[in-house]
Amino acid sequence: MFKTILIACDGSNQSSKALDKAIGLARLSDAELLILTVYRHHSMTEASLSMVQGRKHATPDEALSEYAREIVDSGRNTAREAGVAKVRAFVRSGHPARAIVEFAKNHDADLIVVGARGAGSMDGFFLGSVSHKVTGLSSIPVLVV
């Protein structure tokens, strides 16, 4: 069926449901599961204008990167606990939809799994803007959960 499944997670409830579906598919077909979180990079100008001055992180990118790492680590642990033998986790920065499709291509994924709506803005209310863009950009099947 599938050899490599990419699940794009953002920490939202819908993304957790998508992760559960991807885990089930990976177990069913003994596929490798790639868990990816993409955060939007902030320019130095945006970082300097940030109203949030954290004690732990010097820039918004550092905070977002750490949060993204927590998301993928949690997803990897969930997959392993569910019996997925082959699972890897990745964090990338950039435009989420493009980064997801590019990552899938570079890692020879057979399927991309995404949540219907994620942690983003209200754009694309019925079908999240990222999931909508991924379905339009991808040359491989996309399962929207």
C-alpha positions, 0 to 999 in steps of 0.5 A, spaced: 500 500 500 504 505 502 511 505 503 512 512 506 507 516 509 508 524 511 504 527 517 504 534 517 502 536 524 501 543 527 499 541 535 492 543 533 486 538 535 485 536 528 492 535 527 492 530 532 486 526 529 490 526 522 496 523 526 492 518 529 489 516 522 496 516 519 499 512 525 493 507 523 495 507 516 502 506 517 501 500 522 496 497 516 501 497 511 508 497 515 510 504 512 515 509 515 512 514 518 515 521 517 512 527 522 513 534 520 512 540 523 513 547 519 513 554 522 513 560 519 520 564 519 520 571 522 525 576 519 529 580 523 525 586 522 519 582 524 523 579 530 525 586 532 518 589 532 515 583 536 511 585 543 513 579 546 520 579 549 521 572 552 527 570 557 528 564 554 528 565 547 532 571 543 527 571 537 520 568 535 524 563 531 527 560 537 521 560 540 517 557 534 522 552 533 522 549 540 515 549 540 515 545 533 520 540 536 515 539 542 510 537 537 514 532 533 517 529 539 510 528 542 508 525 535 514 520 535 512 518 542 505 517 540 507 513 534 512 508 537 507 507 543 502 505 538 506 500 535 509 504 529 516 501 528 519 506 523 518 513 525 522 519 524 521 526 526 523 533 523 522 540 524 522 546 518 521 553 517 518 556 511 511 557 508 508 551 511 504 548 504 510 549 500 515 546 505 510 540 506 510 538 499 517 539 498 519 535 504 514 529 501 518 530 494 525 530 497 523 524 502 519 519 496 513 520 500 507 516 497 502 519 501 501 526 505 496 526 511 494 533 514 488 536 518 483 539 515 484 545 519 490 547 523 492 552 528 493 558 523 488 563 522 481 563 520 483 563 512 480 557 509 475 556 514 471 550 511 478 547 509 484 550 512 488 554 507 494 550 508 491 543 507 487 546 501 494 549 498 497 542 499 492 538 495 493 543 490 501 543 490 502 536 491 503 530 485 502 525 490 495 523 494 493 527 500 489 525 505 485 531 509 482 529 516 
